[in-house]
Amino acid sequence: MKFSAKIDRFVKDSPIKAIASVTLDGMFVVKNLRVVDGAKGCFVAMPQESYQDKQGKTCYRDTFFPMTPNARQALEAAVLSAYDVQMYENPPDWATEPEGILPMSL
């Protein structure tokens, strides 16, 4: 299966760094995958939906997920590669500013 990933938007001031979408074999699109900066580096989190359990607690479940470790690795590699390319070629303005220094408004 061929994965084609695209970064839809970047997220500022959050462990979530970007929101991505993936096209599967040119026939299906999965949206709202998240690039997350975790303790061991960036990883891809799958799209989720929330629901209330019987006790009223909010729970989450993935709405899309790879069935095999190889599929997960290929999907993650495609999304993280798209993230790296986008950050290099067209980073958001805030990603290139020195930390703690706000741009001046004219």
TIVO-208226 format. One record per atom (N, C-alpha, C, CB): x, y, z; atom name; residue number from 1; residue in three letters. Coordinates in steps of 0.1 Angstrom, whole numbers. Atoms other than C-alpha are relative to their C-alpha. Glycine has a CB too. Layout:
N
SITE,px,py,pz,at,i,aa
SITE,X,Y,Z,CA,NUM,ala
...
# end
This chain:
106
SITE,px,py,pz,at,i,aa
SITE,8,-12,0,N,1,met
SITE,0,0,0,CA,1,met
SITE,9,12,0,C,1,met
SITE,-10,0,12,CB,1,met
SITE,-8,-13,1,N,2,lys
SITE,13,35,-9,CA,2,lys
SITE,-7,10,8,C,2,lys
SITE,1,4,-15,CB,2,lys
SITE,5,-11,-8,N,3,phe
SITE,9,63,16,CA,3,phe
SITE,5,13,-5,C,3,phe
SITE,4,-2,15,CB,3,phe
SITE,-4,-13,4,N,4,ser
SITE,10,99,5,CA,4,ser
SITE,-5,10,11,C,4,ser
SITE,-6,4,-14,CB,4,ser
SITE,4,-9,-12,N,5,ala
SITE,10,124,35,CA,5,ala
SITE,2,14,-4,C,5,ala
SITE,9,-4,12,CB,5,ala
SITE,0,-15,1,N,6,lys
SITE,3,161,37,CA,6,lys
SITE,-2,6,13,C,6,lys
SITE,-10,4,-11,CB,6,lys
SITE,3,-7,-13,N,7,ile
SITE,6,185,66,CA,7,ile
SITE,-10,11,-3,C,7,ile
SITE,14,7,5,CB,7,ile
SITE,12,-9,2,N,8,asp
SITE,-27,204,68,CA,8,asp
SITE,2,13,7,C,8,asp
SITE,-13,-6,4,CB,8,asp
SITE,-2,-13,-7,N,9,arg
SITE,-17,229,95,CA,9,arg
SITE,10,-4,12,C,9,arg
SITE,-13,6,6,CB,9,arg
SITE,-9,1,-12,N,10,phe
SITE,9,235,123,CA,10,phe
SITE,-8,4,12,C,10,phe
SITE,13,8,-3,CB,10,phe
SITE,6,-4,-12,N,11,val
SITE,0,239,159,CA,11,val
SITE,10,6,9,C,11,val
SITE,-7,-13,8,CB,11,val
SITE,-9,-7,-8,N,12,lys
SITE,17,264,181,CA,12,lys
SITE,-2,-2,15,C,12,lys
SITE,-1,15,-3,CB,12,lys
SITE,0,1,-14,N,13,asp
SITE,26,260,218,CA,13,asp
SITE,-8,-12,5,C,13,asp
SITE,-6,13,6,CB,13,asp
SITE,7,12,-4,N,14,ser
SITE,14,224,222,CA,14,ser
SITE,9,-12,-3,C,14,ser
SITE,-13,-1,-8,CB,14,ser
SITE,-8,12,3,N,15,pro
SITE,29,189,223,CA,15,pro
SITE,-4,-5,-14,C,15,pro
SITE,-3,-11,10,CB,15,pro
SITE,4,4,13,N,16,ile
SITE,9,184,191,CA,16,ile
SITE,6,11,-9,C,16,ile
SITE,-16,0,-2,CB,16,ile
SITE,-8,-10,8,N,17,lys
SITE,31,200,164,CA,17,lys
SITE,-7,2,-13,C,17,lys
SITE,13,-6,-3,CB,17,lys
SITE,7,-2,13,N,18,ala
SITE,9,195,133,CA,18,ala
SITE,-11,-10,-2,C,18,ala
SITE,10,-3,-12,CB,18,ala
SITE,12,8,3,N,19,ile
SITE,-23,180,119,CA,19,ile
SITE,3,-4,-15,C,19,ile
SITE,-13,7,1,CB,19,ile
SITE,-3,5,13,N,20,ala
SITE,-19,158,88,CA,20,ala
SITE,-11,-8,-6,C,20,ala
SITE,13,-9,0,CB,20,ala
SITE,10,10,6,N,21,ser
SITE,-39,138,63,CA,21,ser
SITE,9,-9,-9,C,21,ser
SITE,-10,8,-9,CB,21,ser
SITE,-7,10,8,N,22,val
SITE,-29,107,44,CA,22,val
SITE,-9,-6,-11,C,22,val
SITE,6,-12,9,CB,22,val
SITE,7,7,10,N,23,thr
SITE,-40,93,11,CA,23,thr
SITE,5,-14,-2,C,23,thr
SITE,2,8,-14,CB,23,thr
SITE,-4,14,1,N,24,leu
SITE,-40,55,8,CA,24,leu
SITE,-3,-5,-14,C,24,leu
SITE,-9,-8,10,CB,24,leu
SITE,0,5,13,N,25,asp
SITE,-32,41,-26,CA,25,asp
SITE,-8,9,-10,C,25,asp
SITE,-7,-14,0,CB,25,asp
SITE,7,-10,9,N,26,gly
SITE,-47,73,-42,CA,26,gly
SITE,-15,-2,0,C,26,gly
SITE,5,-2,-14,CB,26,gly
SITE,14,3,0,N,27,met
SITE,-82,60,-33,CA,27,met
SITE,-7,5,13,C,27,met
SITE,-2,-14,-2,CB,27,met
SITE,6,-4,-13,N,28,phe
SITE,-89,69,4,CA,28,phe
SITE,8,11,7,C,28,phe
SITE,-2,-12,9,CB,28,phe
SITE,-7,-10,-8,N,29,val
SITE,-81,99,26,CA,29,val
SITE,-4,-2,14,C,29,val
SITE,-3,14,-6,CB,29,val
SITE,3,0,-14,N,30,val
SITE,-77,98,63,CA,30,val
SITE,5,14,5,C,30,val
SITE,8,-12,7,CB,30,val
SITE,-3,-13,-5,N,31,lys
SITE,-77,132,81,CA,31,lys
SITE,2,0,15,C,31,lys
SITE,-11,10,-4,CB,31,lys
SITE,-2,-2,-15,N,32,asn
SITE,-67,145,115,CA,32,asn
SITE,10,-9,7,C,32,asn
SITE,-13,-1,7,CB,32,asn
SITE,-11,6,-7,N,33,leu
SITE,-36,125,122,CA,33,leu
SITE,8,11,6,C,33,leu
SITE,9,-9,-10,CB,33,leu
SITE,-7,-11,-7,N,34,arg
SITE,-15,144,147,CA,34,arg
SITE,15,-4,1,C,34,arg
SITE,-6,2,14,CB,34,arg
SITE,-14,1,-2,N,35,val
SITE,23,148,148,CA,35,val
SITE,2,5,14,C,35,val
SITE,9,8,-10,CB,35,val
SITE,-1,-3,-15,N,36,val
SITE,31,147,186,CA,36,val
SITE,15,0,4,C,36,val
SITE,-9,-9,8,CB,36,val
SITE,-14,0,-5,N,37,asp
SITE,64,157,202,CA,37,asp
SITE,-1,-7,14,C,37,asp
SITE,6,14,1,CB,37,asp
SITE,1,8,-13,N,38,gly
SITE,67,130,229,CA,38,gly
SITE,14,-1,7,C,38,gly
SITE,-4,-14,-3,CB,38,gly
SITE,-12,1,-8,N,39,ala
SITE,94,121,254,CA,39,ala
SITE,11,-7,-8,C,39,ala
SITE,-2,-8,13,CB,39,ala
SITE,-10,7,9,N,40,lys
SITE,112,99,228,CA,40,lys
SITE,1,5,-14,C,40,lys
SITE,-3,-15,0,CB,40,lys
SITE,-1,-6,13,N,41,gly
SITE,108,122,199,CA,41,gly
SITE,-14,1,-6,C,41,gly
SITE,9,-7,-9,CB,41,gly
SITE,13,-1,7,N,42,cys
SITE,80,128,174,CA,42,cys
SITE,-6,-13,-4,C,42,cys
SITE,1,9,-12,CB,42,cys
SITE,7,12,4,N,43,phe
SITE,54,102,167,CA,43,phe
SITE,-14,4,-6,C,43,phe
SITE,-2,-10,11,CB,43,phe
SITE,13,-3,6,N,44,val
SITE,20,100,148,CA,44,val
SITE,-11,-6,8,C,44,val
SITE,0,-5,-15,CB,44,val
SITE,12,4,-7,N,45,ala
SITE,-12,98,167,CA,45,ala
SITE,-12,-1,-9,C,45,ala
SITE,-4,9,13,CB,45,ala
SITE,11,2,9,N,46,met
SITE,-43,84,150,CA,46,met
SITE,-12,9,3,C,46,met
SITE,-4,-15,0,CB,46,met
SITE,12,-8,-3,N,47,pro
SITE,-76,103,146,CA,47,pro
SITE,-8,-7,10,C,47,pro
SITE,-8,2,-13,CB,47,pro
SITE,8,6,-11,N,48,gln
SITE,-99,98,176,CA,48,gln
SITE,-14,6,0,C,48,gln
SITE,7,2,13,CB,48,gln
SITE,12,-6,-4,N,49,glu
SITE,-134,103,187,CA,49,glu
SITE,-2,-2,15,C,49,glu
SITE,-12,-7,-8,CB,49,glu
SITE,2,1,-14,N,50,ser
SITE,-146,108,222,CA,50,ser
SITE,-14,-5,3,C,50,ser
SITE,2,14,7,CB,50,ser
SITE,13,5,-5,N,51,tyr
SITE,-175,92,241,CA,51,tyr
SITE,0,0,15,C,51,tyr
SITE,-3,-14,-7,CB,51,tyr
SITE,2,1,-15,N,52,gln
SITE,-189,90,276,CA,52,gln
SITE,-3,-15,3,C,52,gln
SITE,-12,9,4,CB,52,gln
SITE,3,14,-5,N,53,asp
SITE,-187,56,294,CA,53,asp
SITE,-12,0,9,C,53,asp
SITE,13,-6,6,CB,53,asp
SITE,12,1,-9,N,54,lys
SITE,-214,44,318,CA,54,lys
SITE,1,8,12,C,54,lys
SITE,-2,-15,4,CB,54,lys
SITE,-2,-8,-11,N,55,gln
SITE,-198,63,346,CA,55,gln
SITE,0,15,-3,C,55,gln
SITE,12,-4,7,CB,55,gln
SITE,-1,-14,4,N,56,gly
SITE,-198,96,326,CA,56,gly
SITE,14,5,-3,C,56,gly
SITE,-7,8,10,CB,56,gly
SITE,-14,-4,3,N,57,lys
SITE,-161,96,321,CA,57,lys
SITE,2,1,-15,C,57,lys
SITE,10,-11,6,CB,57,lys
SITE,-3,-2,14,N,58,thr
SITE,-148,109,288,CA,58,thr
SITE,11,-10,-4,C,58,thr
SITE,4,14,-4,CB,58,thr
SITE,-10,9,5,N,59,cys
SITE,-129,82,268,CA,59,cys
SITE,2,3,-14,C,59,cys
SITE,-5,-15,2,CB,59,cys
SITE,-3,-2,14,N,60,tyr
SITE,-113,82,234,CA,60,tyr
SITE,3,-13,-6,C,60,tyr
SITE,13,9,-1,CB,60,tyr
SITE,-4,12,8,N,61,arg
SITE,-109,56,207,CA,61,arg
SITE,4,4,-14,C,61,arg
SITE,-12,-10,-1,CB,61,arg
SITE,-5,-3,14,N,62,asp
SITE,-90,56,174,CA,62,asp
SITE,-11,-3,-10,C,62,asp
SITE,13,-7,-3,CB,62,asp
SITE,9,2,11,N,63,thr
SITE,-112,59,144,CA,63,thr
SITE,6,-6,-12,C,63,thr
SITE,-8,12,-4,CB,63,thr
SITE,-8,6,10,N,64,phe
SITE,-85,47,121,CA,64,phe
SITE,13,-4,6,C,64,phe
SITE,3,10,-12,CB,64,phe
SITE,-13,5,-6,N,65,phe
SITE,-54,26,129,CA,65,phe
SITE,5,-11,-9,C,65,phe
SITE,-2,-6,14,CB,65,phe
SITE,-7,11,8,N,66,pro
SITE,-29,3,111,CA,66,pro
SITE,-2,-13,7,C,66,pro
SITE,15,3,-2,CB,66,pro
SITE,2,13,-5,N,67,met
SITE,-35,-34,115,CA,67,met
SITE,13,-8,4,C,67,met
SITE,-8,-8,-9,CB,67,met
SITE,-13,7,-2,N,68,thr
SITE,2,-44,115,CA,68,thr
SITE,11,10,4,C,68,thr
SITE,4,-8,-13,CB,68,thr
SITE,-12,-9,-3,N,69,pro
SITE,35,-30,128,CA,69,pro
SITE,6,6,-12,C,69,pro
SITE,10,-8,9,CB,69,pro
SITE,-6,-5,12,N,70,asn
SITE,48,-27,93,CA,70,asn
SITE,-8,11,-6,C,70,asn
SITE,2,-11,-10,CB,70,asn
SITE,9,-10,5,N,71,ala
SITE,18,-7,82,CA,71,ala
SITE,1,13,9,C,71,ala
SITE,-15,-4,0,CB,71,ala
SITE,-2,-12,-9,N,72,arg
SITE,22,16,113,CA,72,arg
SITE,13,7,-3,C,72,arg
SITE,0,-5,15,CB,72,arg
SITE,-13,-6,3,N,73,gln
SITE,59,21,105,CA,73,gln
SITE,-1,8,-13,C,73,gln
SITE,11,-10,-1,CB,73,gln
SITE,1,-7,13,N,74,ala
SITE,51,30,68,CA,74,ala
SITE,-8,13,1,C,74,ala
SITE,-6,-10,-10,CB,74,ala
SITE,9,-12,-2,N,75,leu
SITE,23,54,78,CA,75,leu
SITE,8,11,8,C,75,leu
SITE,-13,-4,7,CB,75,leu
SITE,-7,-10,-8,N,76,glu
SITE,44,71,105,CA,76,glu
SITE,12,6,-8,C,76,glu
SITE,5,-7,13,CB,76,glu
SITE,-11,-5,8,N,77,ala
SITE,74,74,81,CA,77,ala
SITE,-5,10,-10,C,77,ala
SITE,7,-12,-7,CB,77,ala
SITE,6,-9,10,N,78,ala
SITE,52,90,54,CA,78,ala
SITE,-4,14,7,C,78,ala
SITE,-12,-6,-7,CB,78,ala
SITE,5,-13,-7,N,79,val
SITE,37,116,79,CA,79,val
SITE,12,8,5,C,79,val
SITE,-10,-4,11,CB,79,val
SITE,-12,-7,-6,N,80,leu
SITE,70,124,97,CA,80,leu
SITE,9,6,-11,C,80,leu
SITE,8,-9,9,CB,80,leu
SITE,-7,-5,11,N,81,ser
SITE,87,128,63,CA,81,ser
SITE,-6,13,-5,C,81,ser
SITE,2,-11,-11,CB,81,ser
SITE,7,-12,5,N,82,ala
SITE,60,152,51,CA,82,ala
SITE,2,12,10,C,82,ala
SITE,-15,-3,-1,CB,82,ala
SITE,-2,-10,-10,N,83,tyr
SITE,64,171,84,CA,83,tyr
SITE,14,6,-1,C,83,tyr
SITE,-2,-6,15,CB,83,tyr
SITE,-14,-5,2,N,84,asp
SITE,102,174,80,CA,84,asp
SITE,1,8,-12,C,84,asp
SITE,10,-12,0,CB,84,asp
SITE,-1,-7,13,N,85,val
SITE,99,185,44,CA,85,val
SITE,-7,14,2,C,85,val
SITE,-7,-8,-12,CB,85,val
SITE,8,-12,-2,N,86,gln
SITE,72,211,53,CA,86,gln
SITE,7,10,9,C,86,gln
SITE,-14,-2,5,CB,86,gln
SITE,-7,-9,-10,N,87,met
SITE,92,225,83,CA,87,met
SITE,13,6,-7,C,87,met
SITE,4,-8,12,CB,87,met
SITE,-12,-5,7,N,88,tyr
SITE,123,228,60,CA,88,tyr
SITE,-3,10,-11,C,88,tyr
SITE,8,-12,-5,CB,88,tyr
SITE,3,-8,12,N,89,glu
SITE,107,242,29,CA,89,glu
SITE,-9,12,3,C,89,glu
SITE,-6,-9,-11,CB,89,glu
SITE,9,-10,-2,N,90,asn
SITE,79,263,43,CA,90,asn
SITE,-5,0,15,C,90,asn
SITE,-13,-1,-9,CB,90,asn
SITE,3,0,-14,N,91,pro
SITE,80,266,81,CA,91,pro
SITE,-10,11,4,C,91,pro
SITE,12,1,9,CB,91,pro
SITE,9,-11,-4,N,92,pro
SITE,53,286,99,CA,92,pro
SITE,9,12,6,C,92,pro
SITE,-10,-5,11,CB,92,pro
SITE,-8,-11,-5,N,93,asp
SITE,65,321,109,CA,93,asp
SITE,5,-1,14,C,93,asp
SITE,-9,13,-1,CB,93,asp
SITE,-4,2,-14,N,94,trp
SITE,66,313,146,CA,94,trp
SITE,11,-10,2,C,94,trp
SITE,-12,-3,9,CB,94,trp
SITE,-11,11,-1,N,95,ala
SITE,89,283,140,CA,95,ala
SITE,14,6,-3,C,95,ala
SITE,-3,-11,-9,CB,95,ala
SITE,-13,-6,3,N,96,thr
SITE,116,306,127,CA,96,thr
SITE,4,12,8,C,96,thr
SITE,0,4,-15,CB,96,thr
SITE,-3,-11,-8,N,97,glu
SITE,115,333,153,CA,97,glu
SITE,8,-5,12,C,97,glu
SITE,-13,7,5,CB,97,glu
SITE,-7,4,-12,N,98,pro
SITE,139,333,182,CA,98,pro
SITE,-10,-2,12,C,98,pro
SITE,11,11,4,CB,98,pro
SITE,9,3,-11,N,99,glu
SITE,123,318,213,CA,99,glu
SITE,-2,12,10,C,99,glu
SITE,4,-12,8,CB,99,glu
SITE,2,-10,-10,N,100,gly
SITE,107,344,236,CA,100,gly
SITE,0,14,-6,C,100,gly
SITE,10,0,10,CB,100,gly
SITE,0,-13,6,N,101,ile
SITE,109,373,211,CA,101,ile
SITE,-12,1,-10,C,101,ile
SITE,14,3,-8,CB,101,ile
SITE,12,-2,9,N,102,leu
SITE,77,385,195,CA,102,leu
SITE,3,9,-12,C,102,leu
SITE,-12,5,8,CB,102,leu
SITE,-2,-9,12,N,103,pro
SITE,77,400,160,CA,103,pro
SITE,-6,14,3,C,103,pro
SITE,-5,-6,-13,CB,103,pro
SITE,6,-14,-1,N,104,met
SITE,71,438,159,CA,104,met
SITE,-11,2,-10,C,104,met
SITE,11,10,-2,CB,104,met
SITE,11,-4,9,N,105,ser
SITE,39,450,145,CA,105,ser
SITE,2,14,-6,C,105,ser
SITE,-14,-1,7,CB,105,ser
SITE,-2,-13,6,N,106,leu
SITE,40,479,120,CA,106,leu
SITE,-13,6,-2,C,106,leu
SITE,7,-1,-13,CB,106,leu
# end
